[in-house]
Structure formats: structure tokens, C-alpha cells
């Protein structure tokens, strides 16, 4: 893993980079058998602008010698009650407050972006939830390898009830 990797809150000036990263991620999703999870250019600019305004969109950056950097990925990290998680076919392990990870994307130019995002989130909140599409086999493997447990199926309200696999990671008390 890159020891010079950081996460920074995205600003409005980062929109072109966010759009580049998400375009790369959509292309990879199609190539790996997941063509429908992010349709029609999702996340659209308006969604990205809302994430930036709410201070929940982050960029994953590798810092180079001399202080320059390369953006490798993007993600949403938010401590919030996720409306899509209110109803689950299955069951959550813990009802305590949690943080969510959403819209995780890598431009594919460097390994370890997802692992870095999970470590970043775990260092800020002990209870995490995440979801992904049924066809997103790559993300399903990454989520389980990161220590999340499968909890059931949730339905995305704004996507006409589209189903997603839901996962939860709860750090032991001694780590919190």
C-alpha cells in the first residue's frame, strides 16, 4: 500500500477529476459484468455537487515527491441514518449509530484504493455499513475481504426499489 496516500474532502473545483474517476469506474464495472448498477452516467454532476456541499465526498490521493499528487479514487463517507437501510430483508447486526460508505470508485491506476477507504472510515467511526449491486462481484469480494459481514438485501428508494446486498462492519469494543 502507498504510505503517501491520503483522503481529502473534495471541493467544487474537483468536479472534473471526480467525473474522470467515476467514468473509469463505470467502464470497469461494465467490463466485469456489472453494467446496470450505475446507469446513465451515475453519479450525475448534481449528485456530486450535493455530496461536495454536504462535505461527504472524498478523493483518494497519492502524494508524489515534490508535493504533487494523483487522484486515484473517490468515495462518500457520512455518519448518517441511511433511509435505504431502514428496511432490510435479513437483519442488521447492531442498531447503534453508524457511518456509511457510498459511491466508491477507483480510476484503476493503482491497487489498494478500497482497502485504504475502509481503513480511513474505520479510523473515524467504529460501525460501518455499505451496499452493492447483485452483479458487482468485484466489490462483493472486496467488502467481505475487508471484514464486513453480509446482512441481507436492501432496496434503493430513488432507483425504483432496486435491490442491493447490504453489509456491516462493527469493530470490537477494545478498538473503539
C-alpha positions in Angstrom: 0.0 0.0 0.0 1.1 3.5 -0.7 2.3 5.2 2.5 1.8 8.6 0.9 -1.9 8.0 0.3 -4.4 10.4 1.9 -8.1 11.2 1.7 -9.2 14.8 1.3 -12.6 16.4 1.2 -13.5 17.2 -2.4 -14.2 20.7 -3.4 -16.3 22.1 -6.3 -13.1 22.5 -8.3 -12.5 18.8 -8.1 -15.6 18.0 -10.3 -13.7 17.2 -13.4 -11.5 14.8 -11.5 -14.5 13.2 -9.9 -16.2 12.8 -13.2 -13.0 11.2 -14.7 -12.7 8.7 -11.8 -16.4 7.8 -11.9 -16.2 7.3 -15.7 -13.3 4.9 -15.3 -15.2 3.0 -12.6 -18.3 2.7 -14.7 -16.2 1.4 -17.6 -14.6 -1.2 -15.3 -18.0 -2.2 -13.9 -19.3 -2.9 -17.4 -16.2 -4.9 -18.3 -16.5 -7.1 -15.2 -20.2 -8.0 -15.7 -21.9 -5.2 -13.8 -23.4 -2.9 -16.5 -26.6 -1.8 -14.6 -25.6 -0.6 -11.1 -24.6 2.9 -12.2 -26.7 3.7 -15.3 -26.9 6.9 -17.3 -23.6 8.4 -16.1 -24.4 8.0 -12.4 -23.4 9.7 -10.3 -24.5 12.8 -12.2 -22.9 16.2 -11.6 -25.8 17.3 -9.4 -25.3 14.2 -7.1 -21.6 15.0 -6.9 -22.3 18.7 -6.2 -24.7 17.7 -3.4 -22.0 15.3 -1.9 -19.5 18.1 -2.0 -21.9 20.6 -0.4 -22.7 18.2 2.4 -18.9 17.6 2.9 -19.1 13.9 2.5 -17.3 13.3 -0.9 -13.6 12.5 -0.6 -10.8 12.0 -3.0 -8.1 9.4 -2.5 -4.8 11.0 -3.4 -1.3 9.6 -3.7 1.2 12.3 -2.8 4.3 12.4 -5.0 7.8 13.7 -4.3 7.7 17.5 -4.5 4.1 17.7 -3.2 2.3 16.9 -6.4 -0.5 14.4 -6.3 -2.5 11.9 -8.3 -6.2 11.3 -7.6 -6.8 7.6 -7.6 -10.3 7.3 -6.3 -13.4 8.8 -4.7 -16.0 7.9 -2.1 -18.7 9.2 0.2 -18.2 8.8 3.9 -21.1 10.0 6.1 -22.3 9.5 9.6 -26.0 9.4 9.0 -29.1 7.3 9.1 -29.4 5.9 5.6 -33.1 5.8 4.5 -32.4 2.9 2.2 -31.2 0.9 5.2 -34.4 1.3 7.3 -35.9 -1.9 5.7 -33.8 -4.9 5.2 -34.6 -8.5 4.1 -32.4 -10.1 6.6 -31.1 -8.2 9.6 -28.5 -5.7 10.8 -26.1 -7.0 13.5 -26.3 -3.8 15.6 -28.8 -0.9 15.8 -26.2 1.7 17.1 -25.4 4.8 15.1 -23.3 4.0 12.0 -21.4 5.6 9.2 -22.0 4.7 5.5 -19.7 4.3 2.6 -21.2 5.0 -0.8 -20.2 5.8 -4.4 -16.8 4.1 -4.1 -14.8 4.5 -7.3 -11.2 4.0 -8.4 -9.7 5.1 -11.7 -7.9 1.7 -11.9 -4.4 3.2 -11.9 -3.4 1.9 -8.5 -4.1 -1.1 -6.2 -5.4 -0.9 -2.7 -7.8 2.0 -3.0 -10.8 0.2 -1.5 -8.6 -1.1 1.4 -7.4 2.4 2.1 -11.0 3.8 2.1 -12.1 1.1 4.6 -9.2 1.9 6.9 -9.9 5.6 6.6 -13.6 5.0 7.6 -12.7 2.6 10.4 -10.3 5.2 11.9 -13.2 7.7 12.1 -16.2 5.5 13.1 -16.4 2.0 14.7 -19.7 0.9 13.0 -19.9 1.0 9.2 -22.5 -0.1 6.6 -22.2 -0.5 2.9 -24.1 -2.0 0.0 -23.5 -3.0 -3.6 -25.3 -4.4 -6.6 -26.0 -8.1 -7.2 -23.8 -8.2 -10.3 -20.9 -6.3 -8.7 -18.9 -9.4 -7.9 -15.6 -7.5 -7.6 -17.0 -5.2 -4.9 -18.7 -8.1 -3.1 -15.3 -9.8 -2.7 -13.6 -6.7 -1.6 -16.3 -5.9 1.0 -16.1 -9.4 2.5 -12.2 -9.4 2.5 -12.3 -6.1 4.4 -14.1 -7.7 7.3 -17.7 -6.7 6.5 -20.5 -9.3 7.2 -23.4 -9.9 4.9 -26.7 -8.8 6.5 -29.3 -9.1 3.8 -30.9 -7.2 0.9 -31.9 -3.5 1.0 -33.8 -1.6 -1.7 -32.7 1.8 -3.2 -35.7 4.2 -2.9 -34.6 6.6 -5.6 -33.9 3.7 -8.0 -37.4 2.2 -8.1 -36.6 -0.2 -5.3 -33.5 -1.7 -7.0 -32.1 -4.4 -4.6 -28.6 -4.3 -3.2 -26.6 -6.7 -1.0 -26.0 -5.0 2.4 -23.1 -5.4 4.7 -21.9 -4.2 8.1 -18.6 -3.9 9.9 -18.6 -3.5 13.7 -15.2 -3.0 15.3 -14.6 -4.8 18.7 -15.1 -2.6 21.8 -11.4 -2.7 22.6 -10.6 -1.0 19.3 -13.2 1.7 19.6 
